[in-house]
């Protein structure tokens, strides 16, 4: 599509983004764990999510959903992949203060975090659309995805993925690990998704991972396309995504929400 998300500011609230990944251009960022430390990725998770959103359209193996979006690295998770409520809150507040339009949160916990909901409310009021992973415990949707301020995404098994542990049948369906519940807004590919990683993590710069962590940034990229098409508020972005989504046969509302979004149908 001609719409590649140009000019839309997208924050990846995660482990950081590798500034040396040749397929990614990072416009800036913030380290919520240590304000004086770099936002660079020392884990690989954030770089993988960032590539799903905005890997460059070159002759490499992967292209992001919104390759011209402006990426911002908001490092709230450590090199072990852990984080705390105050770091995540700080990252959310940073997006509100820095004109971010879409924020991708491939993180979560099985217990509610009321202070994070408060931060989300303030940031949504400032115009930030939040997309979050539903969770990987095959149970209820994790927080912050379970909050109404976030767009929770479950993990789809794409057609033809024959990894029976993750995908019990060979047609499109929800992955075995994906969390599910009434808070799920959409489903997106989340099994064996190839994307960018730091070169120190893998010399090829590309690896495939599975998780709702991979499903979330697909929808974040689509949200960036919706903003580029003219959706001005988080509510308008959500409505545009829902209007472009189709429910899949054989999946319940708790498993897929509004269904699978087709970028070509975004208006």
N, C-alpha and C positions, 0 to 999 in steps of 0.2 A: 504494500500500500504506500501511497505517496506520503502519508502521515507517519513520521518517525519520531514524534515527540519532541521536535526541536524546541529548545528554550524552556522546557518544563524542568523544574528543579525536583529531583528525586533523591531522598535520603535513604540510605541503607543502614538501619539501626541494628548493629551486629558486632562482629569482631574486628571491623575496619575493612578497608579495601586496599589491595596491594597497588601502590602507585607505579610500580614497574611492570605491571601486567600489560603486554603490548596491545592487547585487544580492548583495553579499558582506558578511558580518559576520566580522571577524577577532578572535579572543579574545585573541591575544597573539603573541609571536614572539621571534626571536633572529637576530642578524646574526653569522654565523660568520666573515665576512671581516674585519669591523671591529666589535669588541664595543661600541664607542661610537656606531656609526652606526645609523640606523633599519633596520628589516627591510622597509620599503616596497619595492615592485617598481619598478625603473627600466628594465625590459626589456619586460615584458608576458607572457612565457612562464609564469611562476608563477601569475599572475592567471587565465590561461586554464585551466590545470590545476585551480586552486582552484574555478572555476565548475563544472567537470564534476563535481567531488565534491559541492559544497554550495551552488550558487547558490540563492537564496531561491525558495520557491514563491509567486510573485506573478503578476501578469498579463503578465510579460515573456516574451520568446521562449525563454529557456532556464531549465531547472530542474535542479538538481544531483541526483545519484543519492541522496544522503543530505542533504537540504536543512537538517536540524536539527542536523547534526554541528557540533562546535566546531572551527573552523579555526585552525591555528597556522602562521605564516609562518616558515620556517627558511631564511634567505637564505644560500646557499652558492655562488651563481653571480653573477657581475658583470653590469653593464649590457650587456656584450658577450655574455653568455651562457656565459662560461668559468668554470672553477673549478679548484682544486687539491685534492690528496688530503687535505691537512690541514684545509682548510675543510670538506670533505664529512665527514671523520671527526668533526670538532667538532660538526657538525649532527646526526649520528647519535647521538653521545653525549648531546647536549642532549635528544633525544627520550627517551632512557633515564632521564634525571635528572628529567624533568618530567611523568611520568605519561601520556605520549602512548600511545595504544592502536594507532593505524594511522599509518604514515608512507608517503607517496607520493613516489617518486623517479623523475621523468622526466628522467633524466640517465644518462650512461654513457660508457665509453671502450672501445676495442678491446683494451686490455691489462689483465691482472689487477692488482689493487691489494690485496696481502695485508693491509696495515694496515687498509684499509676492511673487509675480511672480519672481522678481529679486533673492530673496533668494532661491526659488525653482530651478531656472536655475543654480545657483552656486552648489546646492546640487546634482542635477541630474548629472552635470558635474563631481562631486566627486564620482558618482556611486550609488547614492541612488534612488531606485524606489519608487515613491509616489503613493499611492492609496487614493482616497478621496470619501466621500459620495456625491451623486448627489444633495441631498437636499430633504426636506419634505414638500415643499409648492405647489406641483403639477404643478409648473410652470417651468420656465427655470432653467437649471443647475446652482447651486450656485457656488460661488468662495470659495476656490481655485480649486474645482473640474473642473470648466470650463476652466482652463488654460491647454494648451497642455502638460505641464510638469507633470500633474497629470492624473491618470487613474480613471475616474469617474464611479461610480457604482450606478445603480438604484436598486429599491427594488422589488423583486419577491414575489408573493403570491405562496407558495408551494402548490402542489396538496393536496386537502383535508382540507385546511384551510377554514372554513365556516363563518368566521367573515365578514358579508356582508358589514359592514361599511368600512373595510380596503380592502376587496377583493370581488368585486361585483359578480364574478362568481367562481364556485368551481374548475375550472381547472387552470393550471398554467397561470398566467398573471401578469401584472404590478399592484402594489398596487395603491389604489386611491390617496395616499398622495405623491407618489414618483415624484420628479422632473424629467424632461425629455428634450431631445434636442440632437442636433448633436454631442455634446461633450461626451455623454454617451458612454463608452467603453464596459461595460459588465453589466449583470444583475445577482443578487445573492439573496439568501433568506433574506428577511427583514421584515417578519411578524411573530410575536409571536415566536421569536427565543430564546430558553433557553440558558443561559450562566451564568458564575460566577458573583457573586456580593460579596461585603464585608459582613462578618458575622454580623456586626453591622447594616447593611442595611436590611438583611433578614437572620434569624437564619439558614435556610436551605443552604445558600450560593449560591442558584440558583434562578434566576427569568427569566421570558420571557418578552422581549421588542420588539417593532416594530419600524422600521425607516430605512432610508438609512444608518444610523449609524451602523446598524447590518449587512447590506449587504456589506459595505466597508471592514470590517475585514475578511469576507469570502475570498474575492479576495486578501487581504494582505497575508493571510495564503497560498493561492495558489501561490502567487508570491514567497514566501519563499521556497515552494517546487520546483518552477522553478529554483531558484538560486541554491538550493541543487543539482538539476539535471545538473547544469553546465551553466546556463544562466549568462553571466559575466557582462552585462551592462543593464541599464534600457530599452534600445531599444530591447535587446535580451529577457528580461523578458516579455515585452509587446508582442513580436512576439510569444513566447512560449505559453502564455496565449491565444492569438488569435487562434493559431493552435489547441488548446485543447477545443475550444468553439464551441457550436452548437447553431444556431439561432432557437428560439422557434416559432412555428406556431402562427399566429394571432397577433404578436407584430411587431411594426415598428422598423426601425433602431434607431429612436430617443428614443424609449422606452427601447431597449435592447442592442444597439451597436452590438458587435460581438456575443452576446448571453450568454448562460450559460456555464461555464467552467467545464469540467469533469477532476478531478484530475488524473484519471487513464490514460488519454490521453496525459498527459504532457510528453514531450520527453526531 
